[in-house]
Amino acid sequence: MSGPDIQIEQIDVDIDVQEILLAASQHNIPRLRELIRSNQTAENPANVKDPETGYTPLHAVIAACEADPEEQPEQKSNGIANGVSSETNQGDEASNLVDAGREVVKFLFQEGAIWNDLDENGETPGCLARRLGLSELYELMVDAGVRAEMLLNRLDGYEPIGDDEEEEEEPTDGNEVAKTQDEEAPTGSQESNDSQQNTTTTEEPHVSSSRYLQSNLTFQQDRLLDQDQNGVMMAWEADIMEKSAKALLPTPGLHVINIGHGMGIIDDLIQSQNPGSHHIVEAHPEVVADMKRKGWHEKPGVVIHEGRWQDVLPKLIEAGETFNAIYYDTFAESYSDFREFFSEQVIGLLDPDGKWGFFNGMGADRQISYDVYQKVVEMDLLEAGFDVDWEDLKVPDLEDEWDGVRRKYWAVDKYRLPICRYMD
Ligand SMILES: C[S@@+](CC[C@H](N)C(=O)[O-])C[C@H]1O[C@@H](n2cnc3c(N)ncnc32)[C@H](O)[C@@H]1O
């Protein structure tokens, strides 16, 4: 006889959700406070979800800040006939909405709202703010993302929300870097079907390093794929590699070490800058075999180190090797691997006047994650003693690039090319 009770309970829960979302969209903090604090049913009442739209209170606050395109100046002028005055009114109204929205967003974060939940459209609240041109609210979302990611990066072994699916055989302990962002991210289908799965983060590489290093590879003209059709490296990145090589090696005769050979694009470009010595660290046996087939071991100044940088670099440091330039572009590694790389290894290998760079692909499958990760990495670089200069590069249209590639790992318009140096 428990059926009807369960139904009534469900209706109560739905009403609670709708009331919270309504108060959020009305920017009504007192009502929200009352509803959130008195709520006994939802696990996180500040982060309830509309079952149809997938909107959380943060989505609702932001959507309600959209200027109404239907409203013409006359309609909004409240009797002021002059067009300029009515436009000013409209502008004031929009900025009042954003002011109110900002306070509600801050309140919701204090109450435990999550910055990166996806709605049914595959958008986080920040994506929505960006699409609606609400830059101030977008920045609030980015800052919340930075705080959350910084915290997670420091909690080794912490299991992030939405982590219970698509687990690879070996969980990693931080955020992935480069071309392996979390599969949960944007565009579409599978992720928006599962509420637990509806967050976008850069927490986990979607393929583990050990799986990748045992995987068979396919070498094609314009791409290198692993056995799961993940794009390890793609030719469209050549321009990025060229700009990186030129920025790191402005003059001939410099000593350089490159971590991750891949398709050899950057190593070719390094060669054309006439380095004094050119060390390459490569962990995948099939890539190493391909390098040997192509005669890399016989090129001028080239020294190949077979193995993972984690094993190779400490030995070079012990042997007292130093370099004018270092480049890092690996695959299926976590953000904490990368952080270890620059805070433990680069410090031991880079000349005092040297420069180093990395493939900046963290969070590149959506703009907000890319912006969050730029700030996260900047802070971590600072903590490790590095300054970073960013140069924006236009990314070509990649629409036709992804056929046969498991996951579109790049979706942002501009690549931010980093060049790092020791702080003065
Ligand atoms: C994205 S590709 C590098 C592409 C390269 N920048 C180019 O221009 O072609 C990544 C490479 O890093 C290698 N790799 C992955 N993990 C590594 C590790 N821990 N140590 C050294 N190499 C690694 C992969 O086998 C792969 O060849």
The ligand as an ORCA input file, in Angstrom:
! r2SCAN-3c Opt
* xyz 0 1
  C      50.806     14.352    -28.484
  S      52.082     13.337    -28.865
  C      53.399     14.459    -29.124
  C      53.280     15.135    -30.438
  C      54.486     15.966    -30.800
  N      54.486     17.198    -30.075
  C      54.505     16.249    -32.288
  O      54.768     17.384    -32.640
  O      54.258     15.354    -33.073
  C      52.432     12.657    -27.306
  C      53.598     11.735    -27.260
  O      53.995     11.600    -25.890
  C      54.344     10.245    -25.656
  N      54.220      9.992    -24.210
  C      53.100      9.764    -23.497
  N      53.401      9.639    -22.182
  C      54.728      9.808    -22.070
  C      55.626      9.807    -20.965
  N      55.205      9.635    -19.704
  N      56.943     10.007    -21.207
  C      57.381     10.216    -22.470
  N      56.569     10.216    -23.565
  C      55.266     10.036    -23.368
  C      53.349      9.507    -26.500
  O      53.753      8.186    -26.763
  C      53.317     10.351    -27.766
  O      54.285      9.942    -28.675
*
